[in-house]
């Protein structure tokens, strides 16, 4: 069975990967699913994609090597991610009055490293359009997801988002990338 057939068979059985290595197709389908959850503001479902020890990092400098040695735009562990999602769900999140509408494009998905049998490092390019208060903002860059399969379901161990303009003045980032 080749890679796409294996991914299709795994999806037919309710989980991607089924304990086997993730292939590019399965990774791409997962990233598209994540983007859809974010565009539909299904933040609780998005949060459920992360493992308990997950991190979510948006560096503030090109090529930033460490989230702790330099201030980051975002550096959340699972607990901070939960706080972020609760805040986004709150009816009193004034920075989201009115709520943003978003559209994400995910492309150029490649597997960067699968030497560790438990995880797969996936690289992708993205464009995020955010519309709020008659203004449209455009974000783009490269995402790195470290993925694992738990109980037949793909989960995020870590997510790094390298914005093209990470070192530019950015006005109030609220919506996750």
C-alpha positions in Angstrom: 0.0 0.0 0.0 1.5 3.4 -1.0 1.5 6.6 1.1 -1.8 8.1 -0.1 -3.6 4.7 0.0 -2.3 4.2 3.6 -3.5 7.7 4.6 -6.9 7.0 3.0 -7.3 3.7 4.7 -6.4 5.3 8.0 -9.0 8.0 7.6 -11.6 5.4 6.7 -10.9 3.8 10.1 -11.5 7.0 12.0 -7.9 8.1 12.6 -5.0 9.4 10.6 -1.8 7.4 10.8 -3.1 4.4 12.8 0.1 4.2 14.7 2.3 4.3 11.5 4.4 7.1 10.3 2.6 10.1 9.0 2.9 10.8 5.3 2.7 14.1 3.5 -1.0 13.6 2.6 -2.1 12.8 6.1 -0.1 15.8 7.4 -1.6 18.2 4.8 -5.1 17.0 5.7 -4.4 17.6 9.3 -3.1 21.1 8.7 -6.1 21.9 6.5 -8.4 20.7 9.3 -6.6 22.9 11.9 -6.9 25.9 9.6 -10.7 25.2 9.1 -11.2 25.0 12.9 -9.5 28.4 13.4 -11.4 30.0 10.5 -14.6 28.8 12.0 -13.6 30.1 15.4 -13.9 26.6 16.9 -11.2 27.3 19.4 -12.0 24.5 21.8 -11.7 22.0 19.0 -8.4 23.6 18.0 -7.1 23.4 21.5 -8.0 19.7 21.6 -5.5 19.1 18.8 -2.6 19.9 21.2 -1.0 17.4 23.5 -0.9 18.1 27.2 2.8 19.1 27.0 2.4 21.1 23.7 4.0 24.5 23.0 2.8 27.2 20.6 5.5 29.7 19.6 5.6 32.8 17.4 9.2 34.3 17.4 9.7 38.0 17.3 13.0 37.9 15.3 13.9 36.1 12.0 15.8 32.9 12.8 15.2 33.2 16.5 16.7 30.1 18.0 15.2 30.1 21.5 11.9 31.3 22.9 13.3 32.0 26.3 16.4 34.0 25.4 14.6 36.7 23.4 11.1 38.1 23.9 8.6 36.2 21.6 5.4 37.5 20.1 3.7 34.4 21.6 5.2 31.6 23.6 2.4 29.4 25.2 2.5 26.1 27.0 -0.7 24.1 27.2 -1.9 26.1 30.2 -1.4 29.4 28.5 -3.1 28.0 25.3 -6.1 27.1 27.5 -6.2 30.7 28.9 -6.0 32.1 25.3 -8.9 29.9 24.2 -11.0 30.9 27.2 -10.3 34.5 26.5 -11.3 34.1 22.8 -14.5 32.4 23.9 -15.4 35.2 26.3 -18.2 37.6 25.2 -16.2 40.4 26.9 -13.1 40.2 24.8 -13.1 43.8 23.8 -10.2 43.4 21.4 -12.6 41.3 19.3 -15.6 43.6 19.2 -16.7 42.9 16.5 -15.2 39.5 16.0 -12.5 39.0 13.4 -13.4 37.0 10.3 -10.4 35.0 8.9 -9.4 33.0 5.9 -6.3 30.8 5.9 -4.5 29.2 3.0 -2.1 26.4 3.8 0.3 25.1 1.1 3.8 23.7 0.4 3.5 21.0 3.0 6.7 18.9 3.4 8.0 16.5 6.0 11.2 17.9 7.4 12.2 15.2 9.9 10.7 11.9 10.7 13.8 10.3 12.3 12.0 10.1 15.6 9.5 7.3 15.2 7.1 9.0 17.7 6.9 12.4 16.0 7.0 14.0 12.6 8.2 17.6 11.9 6.1 19.2 9.2 6.8 22.5 7.4 4.2 24.5 5.6 3.6 28.0 4.2 0.5 29.9 5.1 -1.4 33.1 4.4 -3.9 34.4 6.9 -6.3 37.2 6.1 -8.0 38.8 9.1 -11.0 41.2 8.6 -12.3 43.4 11.4 -13.8 46.9 11.6 -13.6 47.4 7.8 -9.8 46.7 7.9 -8.0 43.7 6.4 -4.7 42.5 7.7 -2.5 40.0 6.0 -0.1 37.7 7.7 2.1 35.1 6.0 5.0 32.9 6.9 6.2 29.4 7.6 4.7 27.0 10.2 6.5 24.1 11.8 4.3 21.5 13.4 5.8 18.6 15.4 3.0 16.0 15.1 2.4 12.7 16.8 -0.3 10.0 16.6 -2.1 9.2 19.8 -4.9 6.6 19.8 -5.1 6.9 16.0 -5.5 10.7 16.0 -2.9 13.3 15.0 -2.0 15.7 17.7 0.3 18.7 17.9 3.4 18.4 20.1 4.7 21.9 19.1 3.8 24.6 16.7 6.2 27.3 15.6 5.0 30.1 13.3 7.7 32.2 11.6 5.9 35.4 10.4 7.5 37.0 7.4 7.2 40.4 9.2 7.8 39.1 12.8 10.1 42.1 13.6 7.8 44.7 12.3 5.3 46.6 14.5 2.3 44.4 14.8 -0.9 45.8 16.2 -2.6 43.5 18.7 -2.3 39.9 17.6 -5.4 38.2 19.0 -6.4 35.5 16.5 -4.1 32.4 16.5 -2.1 31.6 13.4 
